[in-house]
């Protein structure tokens, strides 16, 4: 499974203004970014939020989640927090993540790209009452 086409690097990459096109994101990565847009979370909370936000259509297993998270950290899209969130029991096995500035810029670009496609789908009557558009003669 390809999570990202970016090269491995210890450098988090370009500044947010130069964020790469979001087209390289997998659905799993974008779902994780949407979950983290609400705020910092640990892995299990991300899995539950993704399932809830997608109405159960997207279920991330631990393998997919943590491979995606690892790639996103390497790509500079998210970062691991050093401490637990306020009000949560600090379990040393639990890792908390947040979007980086770059990650937020990439997530916004992907959301905008998808919004344009959804608008085009509506204009071509792919969404709505379910009737297929008539073909021109």
Order of alpha helices (4+ residues) and beta strands (2+ residues): alpha-beta-alpha-alpha-beta-beta-alpha
